[in-house]
Amino acid sequence: MASKKTAKDSAHTEKAKSTEAEKATGTSRKITDLSLGDILLIPGFDGPRTICDATKVGDGADAGKFEVGLRNETGEVEHARFGPDEEVQVVGKAPRGAKDRAIPADSAARKTSKGKGTKNKASKPKGAKKAKAPKPPKEKKTSALDAAAKVLGENREPMNCQEMIKAMSDKGYWKSPGGLTPHATLYSAIQREIKGKGKEARFKKADRGKFSLT
């Protein structure tokens, strides 16, 4: 009787040890079967790590692998890359409220390995701002002198400044910003160009008070 009792006790003890060992090692799962919030034991990492993000590598030597963010108990995050068929030990689940949504097979969160994961401490910079697309240059407004040259070229006949101002306004090339004597202002501007640029000026005096293109 004593012998039988000892055998039963021994079997019970072995079963308990087996259960404790299973709890310590966790459940082996492929990276593609994991979810955010899963707590893992990974060779090469000190202590358990919780999956906090994951992305699939699209190019380079590691294309097709998953880059997984692994957070330790102090909140520090390291990244490691795993092949889609690599396995890791899952020992628990982070409490509700942590990021624990399922990780799609295409996502980068499904990476687990038996020690084949490569540490990558250079995590992506947080708060990096996206470069803003350059704004298209504002359309440059036509100046009064440019508009005057345009209407003279279209008219092909000498015009005085009042005629030019009316034509510029009618055709939408230029409108007076509110000056009382825009024709006088235009006359002075044309005279300055003729005097300042000489032979390179666009205008020339054709008749009394009238101008044409050179």
C-alpha positions as protocol buffer text, in pm:
chain_id: "A"
residue {
  index: 1
  type: MET
  ca { x: 0 y: 0 z: 0 }
}
residue {
  index: 2
  type: ALA
  ca { x: 283 y: 237 z: 89 }
}
residue {
  index: 3
  type: SER
  ca { x: 448 y: 165 z: -245 }
}
residue {
  index: 4
  type: LYS
  ca { x: 129 y: 248 z: -440 }
}
residue {
  index: 5
  type: LYS
  ca { x: 83 y: 571 z: -249 }
}
residue {
  index: 6
  type: THR
  ca { x: 439 y: 675 z: -329 }
}
residue {
  index: 7
  type: ALA
  ca { x: 384 y: 604 z: -699 }
}
residue {
  index: 8
  type: LYS
  ca { x: 68 y: 817 z: -707 }
}
residue {
  index: 9
  type: ASP
  ca { x: 240 y: 1101 z: -527 }
}
residue {
  index: 10
  type: SER
  ca { x: 528 y: 1081 z: -772 }
}
residue {
  index: 11
  type: ALA
  ca { x: 294 y: 1094 z: -1072 }
}
residue {
  index: 12
  type: HIS
  ca { x: 109 y: 1392 z: -924 }
}
residue {
  index: 13
  type: THR
  ca { x: 440 y: 1573 z: -861 }
}
residue {
  index: 14
  type: GLU
  ca { x: 559 y: 1512 z: -1218 }
}
residue {
  index: 15
  type: LYS
  ca { x: 229 y: 1641 z: -1358 }
}
residue {
  index: 16
  type: ALA
  ca { x: 256 y: 1956 z: -1148 }
}
residue {
  index: 17
  type: LYS
  ca { x: 611 y: 2013 z: -1268 }
}
residue {
  index: 18
  type: SER
  ca { x: 500 y: 1968 z: -1627 }
}
residue {
  index: 19
  type: THR
  ca { x: 221 y: 2225 z: -1580 }
}
residue {
  index: 20
  type: GLU
  ca { x: 460 y: 2476 z: -1423 }
}
residue {
  index: 21
  type: ALA
  ca { x: 709 y: 2424 z: -1706 }
}
residue {
  index: 22
  type: GLU
  ca { x: 434 y: 2481 z: -1963 }
}
residue {
  index: 23
  type: LYS
  ca { x: 334 y: 2805 z: -1791 }
}
residue {
  index: 24
  type: ALA
  ca { x: 696 y: 2922 z: -1788 }
}
residue {
  index: 25
  type: THR
  ca { x: 755 y: 2858 z: -2157 }
}
residue {
  index: 26
  type: GLY
  ca { x: 412 y: 2968 z: -2278 }
}
residue {
  index: 27
  type: THR
  ca { x: 250 y: 2871 z: -2608 }
}
residue {
  index: 28
  type: SER
  ca { x: 453 y: 2864 z: -2929 }
}
residue {
  index: 29
  type: ARG
  ca { x: 287 y: 3066 z: -3208 }
}
residue {
  index: 30
  type: LYS
  ca { x: 378 y: 3195 z: -3550 }
}
residue {
  index: 31
  type: ILE
  ca { x: 423 y: 3566 z: -3598 }
}
residue {
  index: 32
  type: THR
  ca { x: 119 y: 3576 z: -3825 }
}
residue {
  index: 33
  type: ASP
  ca { x: -98 y: 3436 z: -3543 }
}
residue {
  index: 34
  type: LEU
  ca { x: -15 y: 3713 z: -3297 }
}
residue {
  index: 35
  type: SER
  ca { x: -207 y: 4021 z: -3192 }
}
residue {
  index: 36
  type: LEU
  ca { x: -109 y: 4357 z: -3049 }
}
residue {
  index: 37
  type: GLY
  ca { x: -95 y: 4320 z: -2674 }
}
residue {
  index: 38
  type: ASP
  ca { x: 43 y: 3965 z: -2675 }
}
residue {
  index: 39
  type: ILE
  ca { x: 320 y: 3919 z: -2415 }
}
residue {
  index: 40
  type: LEU
  ca { x: 617 y: 3724 z: -2549 }
}
residue {
  index: 41
  type: LEU
  ca { x: 936 y: 3559 z: -2429 }
}
residue {
  index: 42
  type: ILE
  ca { x: 1203 y: 3601 z: -2697 }
}
residue {
  index: 43
  type: PRO
  ca { x: 1560 y: 3471 z: -2676 }
}
residue {
  index: 44
  type: GLY
  ca { x: 1802 y: 3762 z: -2670 }
}
residue {
  index: 45
  type: PHE
  ca { x: 1560 y: 3995 z: -2488 }
}
residue {
  index: 46
  type: ASP
  ca { x: 1568 y: 4042 z: -2112 }
}
residue {
  index: 47
  type: GLY
  ca { x: 1228 y: 3957 z: -1967 }
}
residue {
  index: 48
  type: PRO
  ca { x: 885 y: 3950 z: -2128 }
}
residue {
  index: 49
  type: ARG
  ca { x: 797 y: 4194 z: -2408 }
}
residue {
  index: 50
  type: THR
  ca { x: 456 y: 4319 z: -2520 }
}
residue {
  index: 51
  type: ILE
  ca { x: 375 y: 4373 z: -2888 }
}
residue {
  index: 52
  type: CYS
  ca { x: 285 y: 4742 z: -2927 }
}
residue {
  index: 53
  type: ASP
  ca { x: 306 y: 4788 z: -3305 }
}
residue {
  index: 54
  type: ALA
  ca { x: 397 y: 4604 z: -3622 }
}
residue {
  index: 55
  type: THR
  ca { x: 461 y: 4679 z: -3988 }
}
residue {
  index: 56
  type: LYS
  ca { x: 548 y: 4469 z: -4289 }
}
residue {
  index: 57
  type: VAL
  ca { x: 884 y: 4540 z: -4453 }
}
residue {
  index: 58
  type: GLY
  ca { x: 821 y: 4623 z: -4817 }
}
residue {
  index: 59
  type: ASP
  ca { x: 1168 y: 4648 z: -4967 }
}
residue {
  index: 60
  type: GLY
  ca { x: 1534 y: 4574 z: -4912 }
}
residue {
  index: 61
  type: ALA
  ca { x: 1695 y: 4249 z: -4795 }
}
residue {
  index: 62
  type: ASP
  ca { x: 1424 y: 4200 z: -4530 }
}
residue {
  index: 63
  type: ALA
  ca { x: 1126 y: 4248 z: -4766 }
}
residue {
  index: 64
  type: GLY
  ca { x: 837 y: 4026 z: -4655 }
}
residue {
  index: 65
  type: LYS
  ca { x: 945 y: 4020 z: -4292 }
}
residue {
  index: 66
  type: PHE
  ca { x: 761 y: 4193 z: -4009 }
}
residue {
  index: 67
  type: GLU
  ca { x: 909 y: 4468 z: -3796 }
}
residue {
  index: 68
  type: VAL
  ca { x: 758 y: 4440 z: -3449 }
}
residue {
  index: 69
  type: GLY
  ca { x: 767 y: 4699 z: -3170 }
}
residue {
  index: 70
  type: LEU
  ca { x: 837 y: 4524 z: -2837 }
}
residue {
  index: 71
  type: ARG
  ca { x: 776 y: 4715 z: -2513 }
}
residue {
  index: 72
  type: ASN
  ca { x: 940 y: 4608 z: -2187 }
}
residue {
  index: 73
  type: GLU
  ca { x: 803 y: 4652 z: -1834 }
}
residue {
  index: 74
  type: THR
  ca { x: 952 y: 5002 z: -1803 }
}
residue {
  index: 75
  type: GLY
  ca { x: 784 y: 5122 z: -2122 }
}
residue {
  index: 76
  type: GLU
  ca { x: 1093 y: 5123 z: -2345 }
}
residue {
  index: 77
  type: VAL
  ca { x: 1036 y: 4999 z: -2699 }
}
residue {
  index: 78
  type: GLU
  ca { x: 1275 y: 4807 z: -2923 }
}
residue {
  index: 79
  type: HIS
  ca { x: 1209 y: 4682 z: -3275 }
}
residue {
  index: 80
  type: ALA
  ca { x: 1294 y: 4338 z: -3413 }
}
residue {
  index: 81
  type: ARG
  ca { x: 1233 y: 4180 z: -3752 }
}
residue {
  index: 82
  type: PHE
  ca { x: 1091 y: 3830 z: -3795 }
}
residue {
  index: 83
  type: GLY
  ca { x: 1002 y: 3604 z: -4086 }
}
residue {
  index: 84
  type: PRO
  ca { x: 629 y: 3526 z: -4124 }
}
residue {
  index: 85
  type: ASP
  ca { x: 684 y: 3158 z: -4029 }
}
residue {
  index: 86
  type: GLU
  ca { x: 902 y: 3224 z: -3725 }
}
residue {
  index: 87
  type: GLU
  ca { x: 759 y: 3129 z: -3388 }
}
residue {
  index: 88
  type: VAL
  ca { x: 774 y: 3285 z: -3042 }
}
residue {
  index: 89
  type: GLN
  ca { x: 649 y: 3194 z: -2697 }
}
residue {
  index: 90
  type: VAL
  ca { x: 328 y: 3372 z: -2592 }
}
residue {
  index: 91
  type: VAL
  ca { x: 301 y: 3387 z: -2212 }
}
residue {
  index: 92
  type: GLY
  ca { x: 10 y: 3624 z: -2164 }
}
residue {
  index: 93
  type: LYS
  ca { x: -200 y: 3917 z: -2283 }
}
residue {
  index: 94
  type: ALA
  ca { x: -176 y: 4284 z: -2189 }
}
residue {
  index: 95
  type: PRO
  ca { x: -479 y: 4420 z: -1997 }
}
residue {
  index: 96
  type: ARG
  ca { x: -770 y: 4566 z: -2190 }
}
residue {
  index: 97
  type: GLY
  ca { x: -704 y: 4926 z: -2281 }
}
residue {
  index: 98
  type: ALA
  ca { x: -365 y: 4845 z: -2422 }
}
residue {
  index: 99
  type: LYS
  ca { x: -335 y: 4808 z: -2799 }
}
residue {
  index: 100
  type: ASP
  ca { x: -461 y: 4454 z: -2840 }
}
residue {
  index: 101
  type: ARG
  ca { x: -644 y: 4451 z: -3172 }
}
residue {
  index: 102
  type: ALA
  ca { x: -579 y: 4162 z: -3406 }
}
residue {
  index: 103
  type: ILE
  ca { x: -282 y: 4192 z: -3639 }
}
residue {
  index: 104
  type: PRO
  ca { x: -365 y: 4123 z: -4004 }
}
residue {
  index: 105
  type: ALA
  ca { x: -143 y: 3873 z: -4186 }
}
residue {
  index: 106
  type: ASP
  ca { x: -9 y: 4153 z: -4405 }
}
residue {
  index: 107
  type: SER
  ca { x: 66 y: 4376 z: -4110 }
}
residue {
  index: 108
  type: ALA
  ca { x: 405 y: 4414 z: -3953 }
}
residue {
  index: 109
  type: ALA
  ca { x: 300 y: 4297 z: -3612 }
}
residue {
  index: 110
  type: ARG
  ca { x: 318 y: 3931 z: -3686 }
}
residue {
  index: 111
  type: LYS
  ca { x: 674 y: 3839 z: -3615 }
}
residue {
  index: 112
  type: THR
  ca { x: 793 y: 3588 z: -3365 }
}
residue {
  index: 113
  type: SER
  ca { x: 1098 y: 3376 z: -3364 }
}
residue {
  index: 114
  type: LYS
  ca { x: 1294 y: 3125 z: -3164 }
}
residue {
  index: 115
  type: GLY
  ca { x: 1576 y: 3370 z: -3120 }
}
residue {
  index: 116
  type: LYS
  ca { x: 1614 y: 3463 z: -3486 }
}
residue {
  index: 117
  type: GLY
  ca { x: 1473 y: 3810 z: -3442 }
}
residue {
  index: 118
  type: THR
  ca { x: 1719 y: 4088 z: -3512 }
}
residue {
  index: 119
  type: LYS
  ca { x: 1718 y: 4372 z: -3261 }
}
residue {
  index: 120
  type: ASN
  ca { x: 1688 y: 4714 z: -3406 }
}
residue {
  index: 121
  type: LYS
  ca { x: 1722 y: 4974 z: -3134 }
}
residue {
  index: 122
  type: ALA
  ca { x: 1711 y: 5261 z: -3381 }
}
residue {
  index: 123
  type: SER
  ca { x: 1337 y: 5304 z: -3361 }
}
residue {
  index: 124
  type: LYS
  ca { x: 1153 y: 5538 z: -3588 }
}
residue {
  index: 125
  type: PRO
  ca { x: 1161 y: 5897 z: -3466 }
}
residue {
  index: 126
  type: LYS
  ca { x: 840 y: 5996 z: -3292 }
}
residue {
  index: 127
  type: GLY
  ca { x: 656 y: 6310 z: -3383 }
}
residue {
  index: 128
  type: ALA
  ca { x: 839 y: 6348 z: -3715 }
}
residue {
  index: 129
  type: LYS
  ca { x: 644 y: 6593 z: -3925 }
}
residue {
  index: 130
  type: LYS
  ca { x: 560 y: 6513 z: -4282 }
}
residue {
  index: 131
  type: ALA
  ca { x: 716 y: 6746 z: -4534 }
}
residue {
  index: 132
  type: LYS
  ca { x: 455 y: 6983 z: -4666 }
}
residue {
  index: 133
  type: ALA
  ca { x: 409 y: 6999 z: -5040 }
}
residue {
  index: 134
  type: PRO
  ca { x: 538 y: 7328 z: -5178 }
}
residue {
  index: 135
  type: LYS
  ca { x: 264 y: 7574 z: -5255 }
}
residue {
  index: 136
  type: PRO
  ca { x: 226 y: 7663 z: -5621 }
}
residue {
  index: 137
  type: PRO
  ca { x: 374 y: 8006 z: -5696 }
}
residue {
  index: 138
  type: LYS
  ca { x: 122 y: 8285 z: -5701 }
}
residue {
  index: 139
  type: GLU
  ca { x: 41 y: 8418 z: -6043 }
}
residue {
  index: 140
  type: LYS
  ca { x: 229 y: 8740 z: -6098 }
}
residue {
  index: 141
  type: LYS
  ca { x: -1 y: 9033 z: -6167 }
}
residue {
  index: 142
  type: THR
  ca { x: 52 y: 9223 z: -6488 }
}
residue {
  index: 143
  type: SER
  ca { x: 201 y: 9567 z: -6427 }
}
residue {
  index: 144
  type: ALA
  ca { x: 59 y: 9881 z: -6585 }
}
residue {
  index: 145
  type: LEU
  ca { x: 362 y: 9913 z: -6814 }
}
residue {
  index: 146
  type: ASP
  ca { x: 335 y: 9548 z: -6927 }
}
residue {
  index: 147
  type: ALA
  ca { x: -37 y: 9592 z: -6993 }
}
residue {
  index: 148
  type: ALA
  ca { x: 29 y: 9913 z: -7186 }
}
residue {
  index: 149
  type: ALA
  ca { x: 287 y: 9736 z: -7404 }
}
residue {
  index: 150
  type: LYS
  ca { x: 35 y: 9456 z: -7464 }
}
residue {
  index: 151
  type: VAL
  ca { x: -247 y: 9682 z: -7583 }
}
residue {
  index: 152
  type: LEU
  ca { x: -7 y: 9886 z: -7802 }
}
residue {
  index: 153
  type: GLY
  ca { x: 110 y: 9562 z: -7964 }
}
residue {
  index: 154
  type: GLU
  ca { x: -248 y: 9454 z: -8028 }
}
residue {
  index: 155
  type: ASN
  ca { x: -362 y: 9797 z: -8154 }
}
residue {
  index: 156
  type: ARG
  ca { x: -55 y: 9855 z: -8373 }
}
residue {
  index: 157
  type: GLU
  ca { x: -134 y: 10224 z: -8374 }
}
residue {
  index: 158
  type: PRO
  ca { x: -3 y: 10499 z: -8144 }
}
residue {
  index: 159
  type: MET
  ca { x: -226 y: 10559 z: -7841 }
}
residue {
  index: 160
  type: ASN
  ca { x: -236 y: 10817 z: -7567 }
}
residue {
  index: 161
  type: CYS
  ca { x: -236 y: 10711 z: -7203 }
}
residue {
  index: 162
  type: GLN
  ca { x: -611 y: 10758 z: -7150 }
}
residue {
  index: 163
  type: GLU
  ca { x: -681 y: 10526 z: -7446 }
}
residue {
  index: 164
  type: MET
  ca { x: -436 y: 10271 z: -7312 }
}
residue {
  index: 165
  type: ILE
  ca { x: -588 y: 10280 z: -6962 }
}
residue {
  index: 166
  type: LYS
  ca { x: -937 y: 10220 z: -7106 }
}
residue {
  index: 167
  type: ALA
  ca { x: -819 y: 9933 z: -7331 }
}
residue {
  index: 168
  type: MET
  ca { x: -623 y: 9771 z: -7046 }
}
residue {
  index: 169
  type: SER
  ca { x: -930 y: 9785 z: -6822 }
}
residue {
  index: 170
  type: ASP
  ca { x: -1177 y: 9664 z: -7087 }
}
residue {
  index: 171
  type: LYS
  ca { x: -961 y: 9363 z: -7170 }
}
residue {
  index: 172
  type: GLY
  ca { x: -891 y: 9281 z: -6806 }
}
residue {
  index: 173
  type: TYR
  ca { x: -513 y: 9326 z: -6837 }
}
residue {
  index: 174
  type: TRP
  ca { x: -486 y: 9587 z: -6564 }
}
residue {
  index: 175
  type: LYS
  ca { x: -717 y: 9803 z: -6354 }
}
residue {
  index: 176
  type: SER
  ca { x: -638 y: 10115 z: -6159 }
}
residue {
  index: 177
  type: PRO
  ca { x: -612 y: 10038 z: -5786 }
}
residue {
  index: 178
  type: GLY
  ca { x: -812 y: 10355 z: -5719 }
}
residue {
  index: 179
  type: GLY
  ca { x: -589 y: 10641 z: -5831 }
}
residue {
  index: 180
  type: LEU
  ca { x: -761 y: 10957 z: -5955 }
}
residue {
  index: 181
  type: THR
  ca { x: -530 y: 11007 z: -6254 }
}
residue {
  index: 182
  type: PRO
  ca { x: -402 y: 10664 z: -6366 }
}
residue {
  index: 183
  type: HIS
  ca { x: -330 y: 10799 z: -6716 }
}
residue {
  index: 184
  type: ALA
  ca { x: -91 y: 11057 z: -6570 }
}
residue {
  index: 185
  type: THR
  ca { x: 83 y: 10788 z: -6364 }
}
residue {
  index: 186
  type: LEU
  ca { x: 119 y: 10570 z: -6674 }
}
residue {
  index: 187
  type: TYR
  ca { x: 254 y: 10863 z: -6877 }
}
residue {
  index: 188
  type: SER
  ca { x: 526 y: 10926 z: -6615 }
}
residue {
  index: 189
  type: ALA
  ca { x: 616 y: 10554 z: -6600 }
}
residue {
  index: 190
  type: ILE
  ca { x: 655 y: 10531 z: -6979 }
}
residue {
  index: 191
  type: GLN
  ca { x: 869 y: 10844 z: -6985 }
}
residue {
  index: 192
  type: ARG
  ca { x: 1093 y: 10700 z: -6710 }
}
residue {
  index: 193
  type: GLU
  ca { x: 1142 y: 10378 z: -6908 }
}
residue {
  index: 194
  type: ILE
  ca { x: 1228 y: 10565 z: -7226 }
}
residue {
  index: 195
  type: LYS
  ca { x: 1475 y: 10786 z: -7040 }
}
residue {
  index: 196
  type: GLY
  ca { x: 1624 y: 10510 z: -6827 }
}
residue {
  index: 197
  type: LYS
  ca { x: 1655 y: 10230 z: -7083 }
}
residue {
  index: 198
  type: GLY
  ca { x: 1716 y: 10432 z: -7398 }
}
residue {
  index: 199
  type: LYS
  ca { x: 1729 y: 10203 z: -7701 }
}
residue {
  index: 200
  type: GLU
  ca { x: 1620 y: 9905 z: -7486 }
}
residue {
  index: 201
  type: ALA
  ca { x: 1294 y: 10073 z: -7387 }
}
residue {
  index: 202
  type: ARG
  ca { x: 974 y: 9914 z: -7517 }
}
residue {
  index: 203
  type: PHE
  ca { x: 807 y: 10248 z: -7588 }
}
residue {
  index: 204
  type: LYS
  ca { x: 877 y: 10545 z: -7808 }
}
residue {
  index: 205
  type: LYS
  ca { x: 704 y: 10878 z: -7850 }
}
residue {
  index: 206
  type: ALA
  ca { x: 506 y: 10871 z: -8173 }
}
residue {
  index: 207
  type: ASP
  ca { x: 314 y: 11197 z: -8156 }
}
residue {
  index: 208
  type: ARG
  ca { x: 217 y: 11461 z: -7907 }
}
residue {
  index: 209
  type: GLY
  ca { x: 97 y: 11270 z: -7599 }
}
residue {
  index: 210
  type: LYS
  ca { x: 96 y: 10939 z: -7790 }
}
residue {
  index: 211
  type: PHE
  ca { x: 324 y: 10638 z: -7776 }
}
residue {
  index: 212
  type: SER
  ca { x: 392 y: 10327 z: -7978 }
}
residue {
  index: 213
  type: LEU
  ca { x: 617 y: 10025 z: -7942 }
}
residue {
  index: 214
  type: THR
  ca { x: 977 y: 10042 z: -8057 }
}
